[in-house]
Amino acid sequence: MSPAPERLAVTIGGREFSVSNLDKVMYPVTGFSKAELIDYYAKIAPVMLPHLAGRPVTVKRFPNGVESQGFIEKNVPRHAPDWLRTAVLGRKTAGKDTNTYAIVDDLASLVWFANLAAIEFHTPMWRLTKDGRPEGPDLIVFDLDPGEGATIVECCQVAGILRNRLAADSIELLAKTSGSKGLQLYGRIASRGWAGDQINNYAHEVAMSVEEELPGLVVSRMTRALRTGKIFIDWSQNNPAKTTVTPYSLRALPKPSVSTPVTWQEVTGWAEGAALEGGRVIFSPTQVLERVASRGDLLAEVLG
C-alpha cells in the first residue's frame, strides 16, 4: 500500500487549510513543481487578485501535470472550505442547472486553488455586486489569435490598428500576452453603462470593420479555415457567458508561461520583429515577477 500523500498545514489571513504533494511535477519539461506553482501564485497575488476580485472564476486543473488530461471546472468543488466566497449564477430551467462559482478575492483562496493544481484562471468582463448579482461589463477585450503561418508580429500590427480605432471612441486599450501564441487587448468601459449584448455587438462591429479594411491580414469570422496566414480578432469573448484568461495566470503549455501585461513600446517593437524567438513572446513566472517588481501592474488602469 502506497503511503498517504504528505500534507502541510498552512494559515493565511486567518484561514486554515492544508497543501499536499508539493514535490509533484506540474511541467515535466522543466521540472516545475506544485510547490513552485503555489509559490508563484502567492508572490504574484498582490497584482493578480485585483483582476480576479469580484469575478466568478473558471479554472483549468491538471492534478497530474500539464502532460496529463486536465479538466475545466466552473462549479466549486464539494470539499471547498466554508470561507471560500461563492456565487450561484444562472437560472434553473429544464435541462439547465445553475453553477456555483468561486470568487477569488484573497490570498488564501488563490493558494487553495493552486494547491488543487489549478494552473489556469479565467474570468469574464464583468463583476458581481457584494450581494452576488452580476453587474454590467466594465471591460472590453479583443483576443488576437494568429492562424497558421501568422505570428505575434502580425498580432502586434493588428493591436496597433485596434488601439487607434478605439482611441477614436475614447477607449484606451492596454495589452497583455495570452501566454501562448497571441495577444489580448483590454479597455475599461464601465462608465459607458453598456449591457453585455451592446459591448459584444460593438466589439463585433469593430472587428468586422478592421477585416474589411485589411482583408489580407485580419479575419473576424469564427471559421477556422479562414484564419491561415491571418490574425483572428476574437470579439466574442465579450459575451457575458464567456471568459478570458486572467492577467498573470499561468498557461497549461509544455513550459510554464504567463499571460503577461506588456507596454505599447514593447508591442510596437514586436510589430517590427524585434527580439523575437520563434515568432512568440513568452514570459516565465520568474520573468513576470521581476517585471512586476520593477514596473508594477501594467494593466492597473483597467481596474478603475
Disulfide bonds with the S-S distance in Angstrom:
none
